[in-house]
Structure formats: structure tokens, C-alpha cells
Amino acid sequence: MLLMPRWDEHSPLPHYVQLYETIKQEISSGQLAVGSRLPSIRKLADLLAISTTPVELAYQQLIAEGFIESKPKRGYYVQHLPEPYMRLGEEKRETNAASDHLLWSGRRYRYDFHVSKNDFRVFPFRTWRRLFQRVLHPDSKELLFYGDPQGELGLRQEIARYLYHFRGVKCSPEQIVVGAEQHLLLSFLAQILKSYATGIGVENPGYPLVSSTFRQRGYDVVPIALEEDGLSVEELYKHDVQLAYVSPSHQYPQGMMLPIGKRLQLLEWAEKVDGFVIEDDYDGEFRYQGRPIPSLQGLLPDSRVIYLGGFSQSLAPALCINYMVLPAILLDDFRRFYWETLFEQSSSPLHQQTLQLFMQEGHWERHVRKMRNIYRRKHDRLVASIQDHFQERGHIIGRGAGFHLLLRVDSPKPEAALLQEAKDAGIRIASAAYTWHVPTERKEFIFGFGGIDIDDIDPGIASLHQVWFS
């Protein structure tokens, strides 16, 4: 029996995330037993008095993470908990950055190093409200419908212009596909690429959403080791894969940057195997040492690169605006996929057109510059605090970009004990264990610095060192 989700109408999170969290918690707690059948998408949507889209998105995310499975013509069924959750245990799951959108228990942490939070205090509320009011008026009532399945043309034009000038991406608006969140776009890709590939090489360690999404859709997922400068192209050649997923500007979670030589080797690999590279540039704008690194996609004309980006980290997750840039060779495949499925646009046209105005009038570029300065100061404060308090007991990994640092800790205590001690002290951190495709003995923890107040960073690190080593 599925319990009713705890809707919070004032929450910035959309209904599909709230529904996903509720079902996940019911499965994790055992309230929904293995083998239990969930209601159909339409039945649950009718029960909750919402559209089918949030239910479908929630189910897709649960499938991707291995909580449920879809059996053709039979329905959706609860599976055994996925391996990362079995391995890390209940206490670790609460700090697991892969699934920890928010702690629905209502727990508040004194020092919150959440890996995915932004500094929402500096969100341009007044500007956004003014632009939204311009968009939302009776003459624009068509915006209350789903909108263009590929994304509003005006926004795609602005994204193409921005990407060219600031990320070196070369594309037309026709190559851009907008969606509510990354998992949905990856799901689209997995369907589109079936005629091109049977296997995908993924970074190890790396972002588990990618491997889960492609594995659930029948692909062979091959972990590819990281070298000091990123994914091993030599190892990629040894496997029968035609797709490679990389985060070249700031690898997640290790933080290294893929150098130009290896980027060109990766493009050469894609040409030789008639494959594609999926480039995740989730935080490419936020580099704090040196100049921003241009994208992999723009290095060669007509490259076989699929570029992923979005506005969740740089603006706000609640806007639900992400995008991918398809190579020209895949455009007909995307159109064919659309006509076969007739999916609706998952990202609100109201938010899309508001963002379009936000970009057209220069607010976006100013916002990114402002946030880069804020996050640079937080990044530097976190580095200095860890060095000051941990000294030889902690090793910082992946500095200089993005929204998080990795801390490798030298401690005889089990990782679970370290996480519990941090939690008991009111400090939220995440284990990096879930990013490995096989268990590792390394004790590495992810410290997000985007959402925490800069004045709380040093006291938080000092408190953590005290509870771990006093």
C-alpha cells in the first residue's frame, strides 16, 4: 500500500521530487515490501489529483536508482535496495549526496555542507518576480499549456548565444533540447542512441545517475578508471563501448580537469568507433583559479559530443530547467523519437520565458559573475579551514572549481562511525563511497560549500575535527 505523499505547497521542490522522496522512504523503511506492486501512473495521478507528468518523472527516477522496476504489461514493482544503499547503510543514506535532495525528516544542521545547495540568499528575487509578472498575463495564456516539446525557441536561442560566447559550444537553437531535469534528458538519450551503441564507459568514481539510467535501459555499463588528469582513454579503447560519459571541466567527485591533449584523444576515439562522448558541464562556469575551461564540444567542428548543462546549480533547482545539445547527426533520431512517444515538455514554459528575459537583459551574466565571486570566497575559506584544522590528517582533493571539495581522512574509525559522529554534532557531510562502482576502502567525504554561510565554514570544520580526533 502506498502512503500519501507529504505535499508541501510552499516548498521550492516540484511535486515529482516530493513524490519520489516519499516512495523512496517507504521502500527504504520497509513499509513497501520487495515485490509490492505500485499503482499505475494514471491511477496514482488520479488519486493525487495531479497530472501524470510528475508521477512519471518520479517513477523514472526510482527506476534509474534501482528502487523499482517496470515489467512490461504488468506494472511497477519494488526491488531490493540498490547496492550503494545496501553498502552504505541507513545512516549513510541520509547523507548520501546522490539522493539527498533535502532531509524530509525536517532535520536542520548547524553546519550544512550539502553538496547540491546554492546560496539562495542572493537569488535575484525582485528581478525574477518582475520578469515573471511580465510573462504571466492573460495575453500569454498559451504558456499555461505544456509548450514546445523541445523547449521554448526564445530560450534555446539565448542558451545557444550564451554557450558560444562563454563555454565555447558551437550549436544552433535547433540542436538544444530543454527538460526539467537531467535524468529525463539522459533517458531520452538512452532511447535515441540505441541504434548506435550497446555499451557506455563511465568515470569510476563518477556520477551514479548516468550509469543507473543507461543500465536500466539495457546498456552494458563499463567503469573506466580515472588517471591523475581524468578518464583513461587507453582503457576506453579496450572495451566494446560506443559511448563515453565524462565531466571534463571539473570531474565529479574527484575534481580534476581533462587536459587538451586527452580531450582530443577522446574526440578521436569517438570518431574511430563511430560513437559519442557525453560531456557533463554541470559547473563549467565556476572556476576559481585561472580562466574558465572551454567545452569539449567546441574543440572540433561537427564533433560527436552531446553536451549537458543546466541552471540548477547556477540559479535554482526549483526552476527545473536543464538542457542538452545534440550533434547534428542525432537531430533526425530525436525527431523520430518524439513522434514515436509524443512526450510533453516537462519544464514550465512560464519559467522558460522568464529565464529567456533574464538572459536577454543581461541579468544572467551578472548573476554568474556575482555567484562566482561568492563561491570563490567560500571555496578559499573551506580550503584554508581544512588545512588549518586537519593538517596532515586530511588531504584535500579537487580544489579550484565547482561547488564541493573532497576530503580524504586518515582515521582508524570506520566510515560509518565518522558519519554518525558528524551527524550527532550537527554537521552534514556526505560519503563519496556511492560514486564508486565497486566498494573502496578510501575514507573520502564530500563537502559542498555553496549553501553554507561563509562565517559557518571555519567553526564547522573546527567542530568536525574535534569530534573526529579529540
QUIGI-V667263 format. One record per pair of residues at least 6 apart in sequence whose ideal C-beta (glycine too) atoms are under 8 Angstrom apart, sorted by the first residue. I is the first residue (numbers start at 1). J is the second residue. D is the distance in whole Angstrom. If there is no record, write none. Layout:
i	j	d
I	J	D
I	J	D
This chain:
i	j	d
1	32	8
2	23	7
2	26	7
2	32	7
2	38	6
2	39	6
2	44	7
3	22	7
3	26	6
3	31	7
4	48	8
5	15	8
5	18	6
5	19	5
5	21	8
5	22	4
5	23	8
5	48	7
6	18	7
6	22	6
6	104	7
7	15	7
7	18	6
8	18	7
11	18	7
12	316	7
12	317	7
12	318	4
13	101	7
13	102	7
13	317	8
13	318	6
14	54	7
14	180	7
14	318	7
14	320	6
15	50	6
15	54	4
16	53	7
16	54	4
16	55	7
16	57	4
16	58	5
16	61	8
16	180	8
17	58	8
17	101	6
19	48	8
19	54	6
19	55	7
19	58	4
20	57	8
20	58	4
20	61	5
20	62	6
21	101	7
21	102	8
21	104	5
22	104	8
23	32	7
23	38	7
23	58	7
23	62	6
23	67	7
23	68	8
24	62	7
24	65	8
24	67	6
24	99	7
25	104	7
26	32	4
27	67	5
27	68	8
27	78	6
27	81	7
28	81	7
28	85	7
28	90	7
28	93	7
32	38	8
32	78	5
33	78	7
34	78	5
34	79	7
34	80	6
35	77	6
35	78	6
36	77	7
36	78	5
37	75	5
37	76	7
37	77	6
38	44	7
38	59	8
38	68	6
38	75	7
38	76	4
38	77	7
38	78	7
39	47	7
40	75	6
40	76	8
41	52	5
41	55	5
41	56	5
41	59	6
42	52	6
44	55	5
45	51	6
45	52	4
45	54	8
45	55	5
48	55	7
53	344	6
53	346	6
57	180	7
57	181	7
57	183	8
57	184	6
57	346	7
59	68	7
59	70	8
59	76	6
60	183	6
60	184	7
60	187	6
61	183	6
62	68	5
63	69	6
63	70	6
63	76	8
63	216	5
64	183	6
64	187	8
64	209	6
64	212	5
64	213	5
64	216	6
65	82	6
65	98	8
65	99	7
65	208	8
65	209	8
65	212	6
66	79	6
66	81	8
66	82	3
66	83	8
66	212	6
66	216	8
67	78	7
67	79	6
67	81	7
67	82	7
68	76	5
68	77	6
68	78	6
68	79	6
69	76	7
69	77	6
69	79	5
70	76	6
71	77	6
80	86	8
82	212	8
84	96	7
84	98	7
84	208	7
84	433	7
84	434	4
85	93	6
85	96	8
87	433	7
87	439	6
88	96	6
88	416	8
88	431	6
88	433	6
88	434	6
89	416	6
91	416	6
91	419	6
91	420	6
91	423	7
92	415	8
92	416	6
92	419	6
92	431	6
92	433	7
93	99	7
94	100	7
94	103	7
94	423	7
95	419	6
95	422	8
95	423	7
95	428	6
95	429	6
95	430	5
95	431	6
96	430	6
96	431	7
96	434	5
97	114	8
97	115	4
97	116	7
97	430	4
97	434	7
97	446	5
97	448	8
98	208	5
98	209	7
98	434	5
98	435	8
100	114	7
100	115	8
100	116	8
100	430	7
101	116	7
101	317	8
109	426	5
109	427	6
109	428	4
110	425	8
110	426	4
110	427	7
110	456	8
110	460	7
110	463	8
111	426	6
111	427	5
111	428	7
111	452	7
111	456	6
111	459	7
111	460	3
111	463	7
111	464	8
112	428	5
112	451	6
112	452	6
113	427	7
113	428	6
113	429	5
113	430	8
113	446	8
113	447	4
113	448	5
113	449	7
113	452	6
113	460	7
114	428	6
114	448	5
114	450	8
114	451	5
114	452	8
115	403	7
115	404	5
115	430	6
115	446	5
115	447	8
115	448	4
116	312	8
116	313	7
116	317	7
116	403	8
116	448	7
116	450	8
117	448	6
117	450	5
117	451	3
117	452	8
118	313	7
118	314	8
118	315	8
118	316	6
118	317	8
118	371	8
118	450	5
118	451	6
119	371	7
119	374	6
119	375	8
119	378	8
119	450	6
119	451	6
120	316	7
120	451	7
122	370	7
122	371	7
122	374	7
123	315	8
123	316	6
124	358	8
124	363	6
124	367	6
127	358	7
127	363	6
128	354	7
128	358	7
131	354	5
131	357	5
131	358	6
131	361	8
131	363	8
132	350	7
132	354	5
134	357	7
135	143	7
135	350	6
135	353	5
135	354	5
135	357	7
136	143	7
136	350	6
140	353	8
143	349	4
143	350	5
143	353	6
144	350	8
145	349	7
146	344	4
146	345	5
146	349	7
147	345	5
147	347	8
147	348	8
147	349	3
147	352	7
148	345	6
148	349	8
149	338	6
149	343	6
149	344	7
149	345	5
150	156	7
150	176	7
150	177	5
150	178	7
150	338	8
150	345	8
151	176	6
151	177	6
151	178	3
151	179	8
151	323	7
151	345	7
151	347	7
151	352	7
152	178	7
152	349	6
152	352	4
152	353	6
152	356	7
153	173	6
154	353	7
154	356	4
155	178	7
155	321	8
155	352	5
155	353	7
155	355	6
155	356	4
155	359	8
156	173	4
156	174	8
156	176	4
156	178	7
156	323	8
157	173	5
158	355	8
158	356	5
158	359	4
158	360	6
159	173	8
159	176	6
159	178	8
159	309	8
159	323	6
159	359	8
160	169	8
160	171	6
160	172	6
160	173	5
160	175	8
160	176	6
162	359	6
162	364	7
162	365	8
163	169	4
163	171	7
163	295	8
163	307	8
163	309	7
163	325	7
164	170	6
164	171	8
164	298	8
166	285	7
166	292	7
166	365	8
167	281	7
167	284	6
167	285	8
167	292	8
167	294	7
167	295	5
167	298	7
167	309	8
168	294	3
168	295	5
168	297	8
168	298	4
168	299	8
169	295	5
169	297	5
169	298	5
169	307	6
169	325	6
170	297	7
170	298	5
170	301	7
171	297	8
171	307	8
171	325	5
174	331	7
175	325	5
175	326	5
175	327	7
175	328	7
175	331	7
176	323	6
176	324	7
176	325	6
176	326	8
177	185	7
177	188	7
177	323	6
177	324	5
177	325	8
177	326	6
177	334	7
178	321	7
178	322	7
178	323	5
178	345	7
178	347	5
178	352	7
179	185	5
179	188	7
179	322	6
179	323	7
179	324	8
179	345	8
179	346	5
179	347	6
180	320	4
180	321	8
180	322	7
180	346	4
180	347	5
181	310	8
181	312	8
181	320	6
181	322	6
181	346	8
182	209	7
182	308	7
182	310	7
182	322	5
183	209	6
183	213	6
184	346	6
185	308	7
185	322	6
185	323	7
185	324	5
186	209	7
186	210	6
186	213	4
186	214	7
186	308	8
187	213	6
187	217	7
188	324	8
188	334	8
188	337	7
189	278	7
189	306	7
189	324	7
190	213	6
190	214	5
190	217	4
190	219	7
191	217	7
191	337	6
191	341	8
192	330	6
192	333	5
192	334	6
192	337	5
193	243	7
193	276	7
193	330	8
193	333	8
194	217	8
194	218	8
195	333	7
196	242	6
196	243	8
196	274	7
196	275	7
196	276	7
197	219	7
197	241	7
197	242	4
197	243	5
197	275	6
197	276	7
198	219	7
198	220	6
198	240	8
198	241	8
198	242	7
199	219	6
199	220	4
199	221	7
199	222	6
199	239	7
199	240	6
199	241	4
199	242	6
199	243	7
200	210	8
200	211	8
200	214	5
200	219	5
200	220	7
200	221	6
200	222	7
200	241	6
200	242	8
200	243	4
200	244	7
200	245	6
200	278	8
201	222	5
201	223	8
201	224	4
201	231	8
201	236	5
201	239	6
201	241	5
201	243	7
201	244	5
201	245	7
202	210	6
202	211	5
202	214	8
202	221	6
202	222	7
202	223	6
202	224	7
202	244	8
202	245	5
202	437	8
203	223	8
203	224	6
203	226	6
203	230	8
203	231	5
203	245	7
203	246	6
203	247	7
203	251	6
203	252	8
204	223	4
204	224	6
204	225	6
204	226	7
204	436	7
204	437	5
204	438	8
205	226	7
205	253	6
205	254	7
205	432	7
205	435	4
205	436	5
205	437	7
205	440	8
206	223	8
206	245	7
206	247	7
206	251	8
206	252	7
206	253	8
206	435	6
206	437	8
207	245	8
207	247	7
207	252	5
207	280	7
207	435	7
208	434	6
208	435	6
210	245	5
210	278	7
210	280	8
211	221	5
211	223	8
211	245	8
211	437	7
214	221	6
214	243	8
215	221	5
219	243	8
220	240	8
220	241	7
222	239	5
222	241	5
223	437	4
223	438	7
224	231	5
224	232	6
224	235	5
224	236	6
224	239	8
224	244	7
225	231	8
225	232	5
225	235	6
226	232	7
226	251	7
226	254	6
226	256	7
228	256	7
229	256	6
229	257	8
229	258	7
229	259	5
229	262	6
230	246	7
230	248	7
230	251	6
230	256	5
230	257	7
230	258	4
230	259	8
230	262	6
231	244	7
231	246	5
231	251	8
231	258	7
231	262	8
231	266	7
233	262	6
233	265	5
233	266	6
233	269	6
236	244	6
236	266	8
236	269	6
237	269	7
241	273	8
241	275	7
242	273	5
242	274	7
242	275	4
242	276	7
243	275	6
243	276	6
243	277	8
243	278	6
244	266	7
244	269	7
244	270	7
244	275	7
244	276	8
244	277	5
244	278	7
245	277	8
245	278	5
245	280	7
246	258	7
246	266	7
246	277	6
246	278	7
246	279	6
246	280	7
246	296	7
247	279	8
247	280	4
247	281	8
247	282	7
248	257	7
248	258	4
248	263	6
248	279	6
248	281	8
248	293	8
248	296	5
249	257	6
249	258	8
249	281	6
249	283	7
249	284	4
249	287	7
249	292	8
249	293	5
249	295	7
249	401	7
250	257	7
250	282	8
250	283	5
250	284	7
250	286	8
250	287	7
250	398	7
250	401	4
250	402	4
251	257	7
251	258	7
251	398	7
252	280	8
252	282	7
252	402	8
252	435	7
253	398	7
253	404	7
253	406	6
253	432	5
253	435	5
253	444	8
253	446	6
254	397	6
254	398	6
254	406	7
255	397	6
255	398	2
255	399	7
255	400	7
255	401	7
255	402	7
255	404	8
255	405	7
255	406	6
256	398	7
257	293	6
257	401	7
258	266	8
258	296	7
260	299	8
263	296	5
263	299	6
264	299	7
264	300	8
266	277	6
266	296	7
267	277	7
267	296	7
267	299	6
267	300	6
267	303	6
267	304	7
267	305	7
269	275	7
269	277	8
270	276	6
270	277	5
270	303	8
270	304	4
270	305	7
271	304	7
275	304	7
276	304	5
276	305	7
276	306	6
276	327	7
276	330	8
277	296	7
277	303	8
277	304	7
277	305	5
277	306	7
278	305	8
278	306	5
278	308	7
279	295	7
279	296	5
279	297	6
279	305	5
279	306	7
279	307	5
279	308	7
280	308	5
281	295	6
281	307	6
281	308	7
281	309	5
282	308	7
282	309	7
282	310	7
282	313	6
283	313	6
283	314	8
283	401	7
283	402	4
283	403	6
284	292	7
284	293	7
284	295	7
284	309	7
285	292	6
285	314	6
285	368	5
285	372	7
286	313	8
286	314	7
286	371	7
286	372	6
286	375	6
286	401	6
286	402	6
286	403	7
287	293	6
287	400	7
287	401	4
288	372	7
288	375	7
288	376	4
288	379	5
288	380	7
288	400	6
288	401	6
289	399	8
289	400	4
289	401	8
290	400	8
295	307	6
296	303	8
296	305	6
296	307	8
297	303	6
297	305	4
297	307	4
297	325	7
302	327	7
302	328	7
302	329	8
303	327	7
304	327	6
304	329	7
305	327	7
306	324	6
306	325	7
306	326	6
306	327	7
306	330	7
307	324	7
307	325	4
308	322	8
308	323	8
308	324	5
308	325	8
309	322	7
309	323	6
309	324	8
309	325	8
310	321	7
310	322	3
310	323	6
311	319	6
311	321	5
311	322	7
311	355	7
312	319	8
312	321	8
312	322	7
313	403	6
313	450	7
314	367	8
314	368	6
314	371	7
315	321	8
315	355	8
315	364	8
315	367	7
319	351	5
319	355	7
320	346	7
320	347	5
320	348	7
320	351	7
321	347	5
321	351	6
321	352	6
321	355	6
322	347	8
326	334	6
355	364	8
358	364	5
358	367	8
359	365	8
375	403	7
375	449	7
375	450	6
377	454	6
378	449	4
378	450	7
378	452	7
378	454	5
378	457	7
379	399	7
379	400	8
379	405	7
379	449	6
381	449	8
381	454	6
381	457	5
381	458	7
382	405	6
382	447	6
382	449	5
382	457	5
382	461	7
383	396	6
383	399	6
383	405	7
384	458	8
385	457	6
385	458	4
385	460	8
385	461	4
385	462	7
386	394	6
386	396	6
386	405	7
386	407	6
386	447	8
386	461	6
387	396	7
388	458	8
388	461	8
389	461	5
389	462	5
389	464	8
389	465	4
390	407	7
390	409	8
390	461	8
390	465	6
392	410	8
393	409	7
393	410	5
393	411	7
393	465	8
393	469	6
394	407	5
394	408	7
394	409	5
394	410	7
395	407	7
395	408	4
395	410	8
396	405	6
396	406	7
396	407	6
397	405	7
397	406	4
397	407	7
397	408	6
397	444	7
398	404	7
398	405	6
398	406	5
399	405	6
403	448	6
403	449	7
403	450	4
404	446	5
404	447	6
404	448	5
404	449	7
404	450	8
405	446	8
405	447	5
405	449	7
406	432	6
406	444	5
406	445	7
406	446	6
406	447	8
407	444	7
407	445	5
407	447	6
408	442	6
408	443	7
408	444	5
409	418	7
409	443	5
409	444	8
409	445	7
409	468	7
410	443	8
411	418	6
411	443	6
411	468	6
411	469	7
413	421	8
413	468	7
415	431	6
415	433	7
415	443	5
418	443	7
418	445	8
418	468	6
419	429	7
419	431	6
421	467	5
421	468	6
422	428	7
422	429	5
422	464	6
422	467	7
422	468	8
424	467	8
425	463	6
425	464	7
425	467	5
426	463	8
427	460	6
427	463	6
427	464	5
427	467	8
429	445	5
429	446	7
429	447	6
429	464	7
430	445	7
430	446	4
430	448	8
431	444	7
431	445	6
431	446	7
432	442	8
432	444	4
432	445	6
432	446	5
433	439	7
433	440	7
433	442	8
433	444	8
449	457	7
452	460	7
